[in-house]
Amino acid sequence: MLVDYGGQSMAFCTTCGAQQTSDHEAFCPSCGNRHTAAAGQQPPSWGVVPPPPPPPAAPPTMMPPAMQQPPSMPPPGMSPPGLAPAGWQPPVSGSGGGKGTWLRVGGIVGLVLAISAVGIVGWRVFSPHGGAGSPEDAVENLMNAAADQDPVGVLDMVSPAEIEGMDDVYDAARERAKDEDLVDGDGVTDAVELEFSDLSFDVDELSDDIARVTLDGGRYKVSWDPAKLPDRLDFLKDESTGESESGDIADLFYDEQPSVMTVKVDGRWYVSLIGTSADYTYRSAEREADYSDYDLASPDWDLAAADVDPITGDTPEDVIANLVDAVNSGKSEQLLANLPEDLVKPLRPYVPVIDELQREGGWAEGEIGLSVSADDLDLSTEDLDDDLVKVVIESGTFTGTAFEEGYDNDTGSLAVEGDCVDVFEEDYLGDSGCASDIPIVKDLGLTDLFFVVAKVDDGYQLDPGATLVEYASTAIDGLSSDVVEKILDELRDEVEGDGDYYDY
């Protein structure tokens, strides 16, 4: 395009607006697109997309000097060098677009990817992970994840304090299973298919942080096709045939509607395995109390949100001593304060129930209780990740006495020496044995008796969840190919005859 500046003709690229260095240029040195003919000139026979009409003059705006248009800029309607003009569109096929077009398209793609990356990073960092927005969604998501054979999805719906670290255990277990050709596909096994439909729930919000979710209705469909098992499990293919079944979920639970307890953690709802177990235990005791005409105390659901100062120990020996003191105090609240706060949250509502049973004896004739002691302890420690410490009991004696008013006390003790344990009842030896004498325990490397403590404030607490994870991790580390083959041989013998290596 030719523009007259005071009698001097100057040419500008109609695609990017850059000034031409010569009237005879065929391609723009800035963007690489072919120049269109100047006004009055015939365009080349191959043609190009005509430039868009100049936009209407914009109203004056206040801009900082650095953003104001310099005198050397093209006139209104033209774009500064390196920027596409207003209304620009990429040339159609055959229009002769050069490297500038592809650079510009690449820039747009790069911008889209950058925006997407920022969105993904923001979602990973700021969006809540795990849990659900409501109690019923947490339960439904867990059920569907189980049906989809998505263990990570299941773990995402369980209270984090109860399963922290189990995702790593699952990943390690799955990798070992893949190495041993024991799994196919993305799920746990293609041989089982499970589907839930028409799910409905009844929610009883017991407090701001605790809710019981009861399954009101729903259907299931499950199928078993042993032909889809991995070849290494062929002994199962020969012993079973394909089956399928469907029906109402309620029919699987006879006269009782299934329910689970959920807890709110950091604004998200999760299924609590500990809370569900406690709820079933309490409701079973409630039915027994009704039968025995005993007035059982009710849980105080608001205690789930109670702010309790943790009880910690400076050393592993102190942790054990604190637990001993808590048991001997007879105060369940003190015992719970020795354990991770989020873990025992769903148990706190039952503190009044337990304390009353202990004081009054419940169905017993008088006060009941338990006293314990830990003596001659020899402990060794190993630092783990995430402020965790593994504590191995090299030796020690643990004694417990159960008492009930009006009856003789029952006393027993357990003596640990290495991987061997002697159990005493009153004045005689009740039982004894060594972990290394049990083939499966020895093969999996589970011969140490240990627990795991977690860093809390300026001290340590027993962490039952981390202890379970460490035992599971140890077992997976012990799953060598030889051990896997022994386990499969034993399973094969159990299916086809009698196994004698591992005693299940």
C-alpha positions in Angstrom: 0.0 0.0 0.0 1.4 3.5 -1.0 0.8 6.4 1.3 1.7 10.0 0.4 3.5 11.9 3.2 3.9 15.5 2.0 4.6 14.4 -1.6 6.9 11.5 -0.5 5.5 8.1 -1.3 6.0 5.5 1.4 4.9 1.8 1.2 3.6 -0.2 4.1 2.9 -3.9 4.4 -0.9 -4.4 4.3 -0.6 -7.4 6.6 1.6 -6.2 9.5 2.0 -2.5 8.8 5.8 -2.5 8.5 7.4 0.1 6.2 8.7 -1.3 2.9 12.4 -0.8 2.3 11.8 -0.8 -1.5 8.9 -0.4 -3.9 10.1 -3.5 -5.7 9.9 -5.9 -2.7 7.7 -8.9 -3.3 7.6 -10.0 0.3 7.5 -8.1 3.6 10.9 -8.3 5.4 9.0 -8.2 8.8 6.2 -10.8 8.5 7.1 -12.6 5.3 3.7 -12.1 3.6 3.5 -11.2 0.0 2.8 -7.4 -0.6 -0.5 -6.5 -2.3 -0.4 -4.1 -5.2 -0.6 -0.3 -4.5 -3.7 1.6 -5.3 -4.2 1.8 -9.1 -1.9 -1.2 -9.7 -3.1 -4.6 -10.8 -2.7 -7.3 -8.2 -0.8 -10.4 -9.0 -2.8 -13.1 -10.7 -2.7 -15.5 -7.7 -4.5 -13.0 -5.5 -4.5 -12.4 -1.7 -7.1 -11.7 0.9 -7.7 -7.9 0.8 -6.8 -5.9 3.8 -9.6 -5.0 6.1 -11.1 -1.5 5.9 -9.6 1.1 8.3 -11.6 1.1 11.6 -13.3 4.3 12.7 -11.2 6.8 14.6 -11.1 5.9 18.3 -12.0 8.6 20.9 -9.0 10.2 22.5 -7.7 8.4 25.6 -5.3 9.3 28.3 -2.2 7.1 27.9 1.2 7.2 29.4 3.9 8.7 27.1 5.4 5.3 26.5 2.1 4.0 25.0 1.3 7.0 22.9 1.7 6.7 19.1 5.1 7.9 18.0 5.4 10.1 14.9 6.9 7.4 12.8 3.9 5.1 13.3 1.7 4.4 10.3 -1.4 6.5 9.9 -4.7 5.5 11.6 -6.1 2.2 10.4 -2.6 0.7 10.0 -1.0 -1.5 12.6 2.5 -0.9 14.1 5.2 -3.2 12.9 5.0 -6.8 14.2 1.2 -6.6 15.1 -1.7 -7.8 13.1 -4.1 -5.1 11.9 -7.6 -4.8 13.5 -9.9 -7.5 12.1 -7.0 -9.5 10.7 -7.7 -13.1 9.8 -5.2 -15.7 8.5 -5.1 -16.0 4.8 -7.2 -18.8 3.2 -5.6 -21.8 1.6 -3.6 -20.8 -1.5 -3.4 -17.1 -0.5 0.4 -17.3 -0.3 0.8 -16.9 3.5 4.4 -17.1 4.5 6.4 -17.7 7.6 4.9 -14.7 9.4 1.4 -16.3 9.3 2.7 -19.5 10.9 4.7 -17.5 13.5 1.5 -15.6 14.3 -0.6 -18.8 14.5 2.2 -20.4 16.6 2.0 -17.4 19.0 -1.7 -17.8 19.4 -1.3 -21.5 20.1 1.4 -20.7 22.6 -0.8 -18.2 24.3 -3.7 -20.7 24.5 -1.3 -23.3 26.0 0.1 -20.8 28.4 -3.4 -19.9 29.6 -4.3 -23.6 29.9 -1.1 -24.3 31.8 -1.8 -21.4 34.2 -5.3 -22.8 34.7 -4.0 -26.3 35.3 -1.4 -25.1 37.8 -4.0 -23.0 39.5 -6.4 -25.9 39.7 -3.7 -28.2 41.1 -2.6 -25.6 43.7 -5.8 -23.8 44.7 -8.7 -26.1 44.0 -9.6 -28.5 46.8 -8.7 -32.1 46.1 -10.4 -35.1 47.5 -13.7 -35.0 49.4 -16.9 -33.6 48.1 -19.2 -30.6 48.6 -21.8 -32.6 50.5 -22.0 -35.8 52.6 -24.1 -37.6 50.1 -21.8 -36.7 47.2 -18.8 -38.1 49.2 -20.6 -41.4 49.6 -21.8 -41.6 46.0 -18.4 -40.6 44.6 -16.8 -43.4 46.7 -19.2 -46.0 45.5 -18.8 -45.0 41.9 -15.0 -45.0 42.2 -15.1 -48.5 43.7 -17.3 -49.6 40.8 -14.9 -48.1 38.4 -12.0 -49.9 40.1 -10.4 -46.6 40.8 -8.6 -47.0 44.2 -7.1 -43.5 44.1 -10.7 -42.2 43.6 -11.8 -44.2 46.6 -9.0 -42.9 48.7 -9.9 -39.3 47.7 -13.2 -39.7 49.3 -11.9 -41.1 52.7 -10.9 -38.8 55.5 -7.2 -37.9 54.8 -6.1 -38.6 58.3 -7.3 -42.2 58.0 -5.6 -43.0 54.8 -2.7 -40.6 54.4 0.1 -42.4 52.5 -2.1 -45.2 51.2 -2.1 -43.8 47.7 1.7 -44.3 47.6 1.2 -47.8 48.9 -1.4 -48.5 46.2 0.9 -47.2 43.5 3.8 -49.4 44.7 1.5 -52.4 44.9 0.2 -51.9 41.4 3.6 -51.5 40.0 4.7 -54.8 41.6 1.5 -56.4 40.2 2.3 -55.1 36.7 5.8 -56.3 37.0 4.5 -59.8 37.9 1.8 -59.7 35.1 -1.0 -59.9 37.6 -3.0 -57.0 36.3 -4.4 -56.0 32.9 -5.9 -52.7 31.9 -6.4 -49.5 34.0 -8.5 -51.0 36.7 -7.7 -53.7 39.3 -9.0 -56.5 37.1 -11.0 -56.7 33.9 -12.6 -59.9 35.1 -15.0 -58.0 37.4 -17.4 -55.3 36.3 -19.6 -53.5 38.8 -22.1 -50.8 38.2 -24.4 -48.8 40.5 -27.5 -46.9 39.4 -30.5 -45.0 40.7 -28.6 -44.2 44.0 -30.5 -42.2 46.6 -29.5 -41.2 50.1 -30.9 -39.8 53.3 -28.6 -37.4 55.2 -28.7 -36.9 58.9 -26.5 -33.9 59.7 -25.6 -34.6 63.3 -23.4 -31.5 63.7 -21.6 -29.0 61.5 -18.8 -31.5 61.1 -20.5 -35.0 61.3 -23.2 -36.5 59.1 -24.7 -40.0 58.8 -25.5 -40.9 55.2 -28.0 -43.8 54.7 -28.5 -45.5 51.4 -32.2 -45.2 50.6 -32.2 -46.9 47.3 -30.2 -48.0 44.4 -29.4 -50.9 42.1 -26.3 -52.9 41.4 -25.1 -55.0 38.5 -22.0 -57.2 38.8 -20.4 -59.7 36.4 -17.5 -62.1 36.7 -15.6 -63.3 33.7 -12.6 -65.4 34.6 -11.5 -65.6 30.9 -10.4 -62.0 31.3 -7.9 -62.8 34.1 -4.2 -62.5 33.3 -2.6 -65.7 32.1 -0.6 -66.0 35.4 -4.0 -66.6 37.2 -5.1 -69.3 34.8 -5.7 -71.7 37.6 -8.7 -69.5 38.6 -10.1 -69.7 35.1 -10.4 -73.4 35.2 -12.2 -73.4 38.6 -15.0 -71.0 37.9 -17.3 -69.9 35.2 -18.6 -66.5 34.2 -21.5 -65.2 36.2 -23.6 -62.0 36.4 -26.1 -60.7 39.0 -28.2 -57.6 39.5 -30.7 -56.3 42.0 -31.5 -53.8 44.7 -28.6 -52.9 46.9 -30.9 -53.0 50.0 -31.4 -56.7 49.4 -27.8 -57.4 50.2 -28.2 -56.0 53.7 -31.3 -57.9 54.8 -33.4 -55.8 57.2 -30.8 -53.0 57.9 -30.2 -50.0 55.6 -26.5 -49.5 55.1 -25.1 -46.2 56.3 -21.7 -44.5 56.7 -20.4 -41.6 58.7 -18.9 -38.6 57.0 -16.7 -35.8 58.4 -16.0 -32.3 57.2 -12.3 -31.4 56.9 -11.2 -28.0 55.7 -14.7 -27.4 54.2 -14.9 -30.7 52.3 -16.9 -33.8 53.2 -15.2 -37.3 53.5 -16.3 -40.8 54.4 -14.8 -41.8 57.8 -14.0 -45.5 58.2 -13.3 -45.0 61.9 -16.5 -43.0 62.4 -18.5 -45.6 60.6 -17.1 -48.4 62.7 -17.8 -46.4 65.9 -21.3 -45.7 64.8 -22.1 -49.3 64.1 -20.6 -50.3 67.4 -22.7 -47.7 69.3 -25.9 -48.6 67.5 -25.3 -52.3 68.3 -24.8 -51.4 72.0 -27.9 -49.2 71.8 -30.0 -52.2 70.7 -28.5 -54.4 73.4 -29.2 -51.6 76.0 -32.8 -51.5 74.9 -33.1 -55.2 75.3 -31.5 -55.1 78.7 -33.5 -52.0 79.8 -30.4 -50.0 80.3 -30.3 -46.2 79.6 -27.2 -45.8 77.4 -25.8 -42.3 77.1 -26.1 -40.4 73.8 -23.1 -39.2 71.8 -22.4 -35.5 71.9 -21.8 -34.7 68.2 -20.6 -31.2 68.9 -17.5 -32.6 70.5 -16.3 -33.5 67.0 -15.3 -29.8 66.6 -13.8 -29.5 70.1 -10.5 -27.7 70.3 -8.3 -30.1 72.3 -4.6 -29.5 73.2 -2.5 -32.4 71.9 -0.5 -34.5 74.4 3.0 -35.1 73.1 6.2 -36.7 74.2 9.8 -35.6 73.6 11.0 -39.2 73.0 9.4 -42.5 71.9 9.6 -43.6 75.5 7.6 -40.5 76.5 5.0 -41.3 73.9 4.5 -44.8 75.4 4.5 -43.3 78.9 1.8 -40.8 78.0 -0.4 -43.5 76.5 0.0 -45.6 79.7 -1.0 -42.7 81.8 -4.0 -42.0 79.6 -5.3 -45.6 79.9 -4.7 -45.7 83.6 -6.5 -42.4 84.1 -9.7 -43.9 82.8 -10.5 -40.7 80.8 -11.1 -41.5 77.2 -10.7 -37.8 76.3 -7.1 -37.9 77.6 -6.4 -41.0 75.5 -7.7 -39.4 72.3 -5.6 -36.3 73.0 -2.5 -38.6 72.6 -3.5 -39.4 69.0 -3.6 -37.3 65.8 -6.5 -34.8 66.1 -8.1 -35.3 62.6 -7.9 -39.1 63.1 -9.9 -39.2 66.3 -12.3 -36.4 65.4 -15.2 -38.8 64.6 -14.5 -40.6 68.0 -14.8 -37.6 70.3 -18.7 -37.6 70.3 -18.6 -41.0 72.1 -16.4 -39.7 75.0 -19.5 -39.2 77.3 -20.8 -42.7 76.4 -17.5 -44.4 77.2 -16.9 -42.5 80.4 -20.3 -43.2 81.8 -20.0 -46.9 80.9 -16.7 -47.0 82.8 -18.1 -45.2 85.8 -21.3 -47.1 86.1 -20.2 -50.4 84.6 -23.0 -50.5 82.0 -24.3 -54.0 82.0 -21.8 -55.0 84.7 -22.6 -54.8 88.4 -20.1 -52.0 89.2 -17.2 -49.9 88.0 -15.0 -51.5 85.3 -11.6 -50.4 84.0 -8.2 -51.3 82.8 -4.6 -50.5 84.0 -1.5 -51.1 82.0 2.3 -50.7 82.3 5.3 -50.8 80.0 8.6 -51.9 81.6 12.3 -52.5 80.6 11.9 -51.0 77.2 14.7 -51.1 74.6 13.7 -49.1 71.5 15.5 -48.2 68.3 14.5 -45.5 65.9 14.6 -44.7 62.2 13.7 -41.4 60.6 11.1 -41.6 57.8 9.7 -38.9 55.5 7.2 -36.2 56.5 8.4 -35.8 60.1 7.7 -39.5 60.9 9.9 -41.8 63.1 9.7 -45.6 63.0 10.2 -47.0 66.5 11.2 -50.7 66.8 10.6 -52.5 70.1 13.8 -54.5 70.6 12.6 -55.7 74.0 10.2 -54.9 76.8 7.3 -56.2 78.9 3.7 -54.9 78.6 1.2 -55.8 81.3 -2.5 -55.2 81.5 -5.0 -55.8 84.3 -8.8 -55.7 83.6 -11.0 -55.2 86.7 -14.7 -55.3 87.4 -16.2 -54.4 90.7 -17.2 -57.5 92.6 -14.9 -59.8 90.6 -11.3 -60.9 90.7 -8.9 -59.0 88.4 -7.6 -60.6 85.2 -3.9 -59.9 84.5 -1.8 -60.8 81.5 1.5 -59.7 80.1 3.4 -59.8 76.9 7.2 -60.0 76.8 9.1 -59.0 73.6 12.6 -60.1 72.8 13.6 -59.3 69.2 11.0 -60.9 67.0 9.9 -63.4 69.7 6.9 -62.9 72.0 6.0 -64.7 75.2 2.4 -64.3 76.5 1.8 -64.8 80.2 -1.6 -65.2 81.9 -1.4 -64.8 85.6 1.5 -67.1 86.7 1.9 -69.4 83.8 3.1 -69.2 80.2 0.1 -68.9 77.9 1.8 -68.9 74.5 5.0 -68.0 72.7 6.5 -67.8 69.3 8.7 -65.9 66.9 7.7 -64.0 63.8 10.6 -65.4 61.8 9.1 -68.9 62.3 6.1 -67.9 60.2 7.0 -68.3 56.5 4.8 -65.5 55.1 5.9 -63.0 57.8 9.5 -63.8 57.3 9.3 -63.6 53.5 7.6 -60.2 53.6 10.1 -58.8 56.1 7.5 -58.2 58.8 9.6 -59.6 61.7 10.0 -56.3 63.5 7.4 -55.2 66.1 7.2 -51.4 65.6 5.1 -48.3 65.6 5.3 -44.9 64.0 5.3 -41.5 65.8 4.5 -38.2 64.1 5.9 -34.8 64.8 3.2 -32.6 66.5 4.1 -29.1 67.7 7.3 -29.6 69.7 6.9 -33.3 70.4 5.7 -36.7 69.0 2.4 -38.7 69.0 1.6 -42.2 68.1 0.2 -42.2 64.5 -1.8 -45.4 63.9 -2.4 -44.6 60.3 1.3 -44.0 59.5 2.0 -47.3 61.4 -0.3 -49.2 59.1 1.2 -47.6 56.0 4.7 -48.5 57.1 3.7 -52.1 57.7 2.0 -52.2 54.2 5.1 -50.6 52.6 7.4 -53.1 54.2 5.3 -56.0 53.0 5.3 -54.6 49.4 9.0 -54.2 49.5 9.2 -57.8 50.5 7.2 -59.0 47.5 10.1 -60.3 45.5 9.3 -62.5 42.5 10.1 -65.6 44.5 7.6 -64.6 47.2 4.9 -63.8 44.6 5.4 -67.2 43.1 5.2 -68.9 46.5 1.9 -67.0 47.2 0.5 -68.0 43.8 1.5 -71.6 44.4 -0.3 -71.6 47.7 -3.4 -70.0 46.2 -3.3 -72.6 43.4 -3.0 -75.4 45.9 -5.9 -73.9 47.9 -8.1 -73.8 44.8 -7.0 -77.3 43.6 -6.2 -79.1 46.8 -4.4 -78.4 50.1 -1.8 -75.8 50.6 0.9 -76.4 53.2 3.5 -73.6 52.8 1.6 -70.5 54.0 -1.0 -71.2 56.6 -3.9 -68.8 56.0 
